[in-house]
Amino acid sequence: MMITNNPSTVRRMTHSTPLGSMVSVWTDAGLYSLSFDSVAFAEPPTDMPTDVPAGAMADDVGDDRLEDLLQEYFQSGTADFQSLRLDTRGWTPFTSKIYHACRQIPSGSTLTYKQLGSRAGSPSASRAVGAAMARNRVLLVIPCHRVLSSGGALRGFSAPGGLQTKQYLLDLEAR
């Protein structure tokens, strides 16, 4: 763990999954990002330290819990990520509402961008919902893979493998 001049300490951990390595980045506020290693958020906001060291995490941050949840998710297709505290810095009020509503989509279920917007109080904001999903930096915890186009088709997914990975996650959850 490395302490910076910034008030937040940043910690990084790598997690092994059937789809490859995932990287979690934690601050004192909680989980900042969870992404596949090849698309790790390399450009954090300006108020975020840029030195993200690898290594052990503090017990109170949730790394062990995340590791257990990821193992559970990839074994069963379901895990309750709700207990993880998230660092929401950089999120707008709209994005926060969308991400909160997205976190409520049960494993094995899907919504369209319009339905998700409606649940967040913005039924005519399908494109903005899509943009928020594209900026999601906490994969699986905010299950953007469960959001589909109005016709039910898969659209955009920034993880390695793109739509093939999105389909894999949906199939895993449907078992």
C-alpha positions as CSV (number, residue, x, y, z in Angstrom):
1,M,0.0,0.0,0.0
2,M,1.3,3.4,-0.9
3,I,0.2,6.7,0.8
4,T,0.1,9.8,-1.4
5,N,-0.2,13.5,-0.6
6,N,-3.8,13.2,-1.7
7,P,-6.3,12.5,1.2
8,S,-7.2,9.2,-0.4
9,T,-5.0,6.2,-0.2
10,V,-5.2,4.1,-3.4
11,R,-4.9,0.4,-3.4
12,R,-5.0,-2.0,-6.3
13,M,-5.7,-5.8,-6.3
14,T,-5.8,-8.3,-9.1
15,H,-8.5,-11.0,-9.2
16,S,-8.4,-14.1,-11.3
17,T,-11.6,-15.0,-13.2
18,P,-12.5,-17.4,-16.0
19,L,-12.5,-14.4,-18.4
20,G,-9.0,-13.2,-17.4
21,S,-7.6,-11.0,-14.7
22,M,-9.8,-8.2,-13.2
23,V,-8.3,-5.3,-11.4
24,S,-10.0,-3.6,-8.4
25,V,-8.9,-0.1,-7.4
26,W,-9.9,1.0,-3.9
27,T,-9.8,4.4,-2.2
28,D,-10.6,5.3,1.4
29,A,-14.2,5.9,0.1
30,G,-14.6,2.4,-1.3
31,L,-14.3,0.5,-4.5
32,Y,-13.4,3.0,-7.3
33,S,-13.2,0.6,-10.2
34,L,-13.4,-3.1,-11.2
35,S,-12.4,-3.8,-14.7
36,F,-10.7,-6.4,-16.8
37,D,-6.9,-5.9,-16.7
38,S,-6.6,-4.9,-20.3
39,V,-9.1,-2.1,-19.9
40,A,-8.2,-0.9,-16.4
41,F,-9.1,2.7,-15.9
42,A,-5.7,4.2,-16.6
43,E,-6.9,7.8,-16.5
44,P,-8.6,8.5,-13.1
45,P,-10.1,11.8,-12.4
46,T,-7.8,14.7,-11.5
47,D,-8.6,14.4,-7.8
48,M,-7.6,10.7,-7.8
49,P,-3.9,9.8,-7.2
50,T,-2.3,8.3,-10.3
51,D,0.1,6.0,-8.5
52,V,-2.0,2.8,-8.0
53,P,0.3,0.3,-6.4
54,A,-0.2,-3.4,-6.5
55,G,-0.2,-5.5,-3.4
56,A,-2.0,-6.3,-0.2
57,M,-5.0,-4.3,0.8
58,A,-6.1,-3.1,4.2
59,D,-8.6,-5.5,5.8
60,D,-11.3,-2.8,6.3
61,V,-11.6,-2.0,2.6
62,G,-13.4,-5.1,1.4
63,D,-10.9,-6.9,-0.8
64,D,-11.5,-10.3,0.8
65,R,-15.2,-9.8,0.4
66,L,-14.8,-8.8,-3.2
67,E,-12.6,-11.8,-3.9
68,D,-15.2,-14.1,-2.4
69,L,-18.0,-12.5,-4.3
70,L,-16.2,-12.8,-7.6
71,Q,-15.5,-16.5,-6.9
72,E,-19.2,-17.0,-6.0
73,Y,-20.4,-15.1,-9.1
74,F,-18.3,-17.0,-11.6
75,Q,-19.3,-20.3,-10.0
76,S,-23.0,-19.8,-9.6
77,G,-23.9,-16.8,-11.8
78,T,-25.1,-14.8,-8.8
79,A,-23.5,-12.9,-5.9
80,D,-24.7,-10.0,-3.7
81,F,-22.4,-7.1,-4.4
82,Q,-24.7,-4.7,-2.6
83,S,-22.5,-4.8,0.6
84,L,-19.6,-3.3,-1.2
85,R,-19.0,0.4,-0.5
86,L,-18.4,2.4,-3.8
87,D,-16.3,5.5,-4.4
88,T,-18.8,7.6,-6.4
89,R,-16.5,10.5,-7.1
90,G,-17.0,11.9,-10.6
91,W,-20.6,10.6,-10.8
92,T,-23.3,13.1,-11.6
93,P,-26.7,12.9,-9.8
94,F,-28.2,11.4,-13.0
95,T,-25.4,8.8,-13.3
96,S,-25.8,7.9,-9.6
97,K,-29.5,7.3,-10.1
98,I,-28.9,5.2,-13.2
99,Y,-26.2,3.1,-11.4
100,H,-28.4,2.6,-8.3
101,A,-31.2,1.4,-10.5
102,C,-28.9,-0.9,-12.5
103,R,-27.6,-2.4,-9.3
104,Q,-31.2,-3.5,-8.5
105,I,-31.5,-5.6,-11.7
106,P,-31.5,-9.2,-10.4
107,S,-29.0,-11.8,-11.7
108,G,-30.6,-13.6,-14.7
109,S,-32.8,-10.6,-15.6
110,T,-32.3,-7.8,-18.1
111,L,-33.8,-4.4,-18.8
112,T,-33.7,-2.2,-21.8
113,Y,-32.0,1.2,-21.7
114,K,-35.5,2.8,-21.7
115,Q,-36.7,0.6,-18.8
116,L,-33.6,1.4,-16.8
117,G,-34.1,5.1,-17.4
118,S,-37.8,4.8,-16.3
119,R,-36.7,3.1,-13.1
120,A,-34.3,5.9,-12.4
121,G,-37.0,8.5,-13.1
122,S,-35.9,9.5,-16.7
123,P,-38.0,7.4,-19.1
124,S,-36.9,9.5,-22.2
125,A,-33.2,9.3,-21.5
126,S,-32.3,6.0,-23.2
127,R,-29.2,7.5,-24.9
128,A,-28.0,9.1,-21.7
129,V,-28.5,5.7,-20.0
130,G,-26.4,4.1,-22.7
131,A,-23.7,6.7,-22.2
132,A,-23.7,6.1,-18.4
133,M,-23.4,2.3,-19.0
134,A,-20.5,2.9,-21.3
135,R,-18.7,4.9,-18.6
136,N,-19.4,2.3,-15.9
137,R,-16.1,1.7,-14.2
138,V,-17.3,-1.0,-11.7
139,L,-18.1,-4.0,-13.9
140,L,-20.3,-6.7,-12.4
141,V,-21.0,-4.7,-9.2
142,I,-22.9,-2.3,-11.5
143,P,-24.2,-5.0,-13.9
144,C,-24.3,-3.0,-17.1
145,H,-24.2,-6.3,-19.0
146,R,-27.8,-6.7,-18.0
147,V,-28.9,-3.7,-20.0
148,L,-30.1,-4.3,-23.6
149,S,-31.3,-2.3,-26.6
150,S,-35.1,-1.7,-27.0
151,G,-35.4,-4.8,-29.3
152,G,-33.5,-7.0,-26.8
153,A,-30.3,-7.0,-28.8
154,L,-26.9,-6.8,-27.1
155,R,-25.2,-3.4,-27.6
156,G,-21.8,-2.3,-26.7
157,F,-19.7,-3.8,-23.9
158,S,-16.2,-2.4,-23.2
159,A,-14.8,-5.6,-21.6
160,P,-12.4,-7.8,-23.6
161,G,-14.4,-9.9,-26.0
162,G,-17.1,-7.2,-26.2
163,L,-20.5,-8.6,-26.9
164,Q,-19.3,-12.2,-26.7
165,T,-18.3,-11.5,-23.1
166,K,-21.6,-9.8,-22.4
167,Q,-23.4,-12.9,-23.7
168,Y,-21.2,-15.2,-21.6
169,L,-22.2,-13.2,-18.4
170,L,-25.9,-13.4,-19.3
171,D,-25.6,-17.1,-20.0
172,L,-23.8,-17.7,-16.8
173,E,-26.6,-15.9,-14.9
174,A,-29.3,-17.8,-16.7
175,R,-28.1,-21.2,-15.6
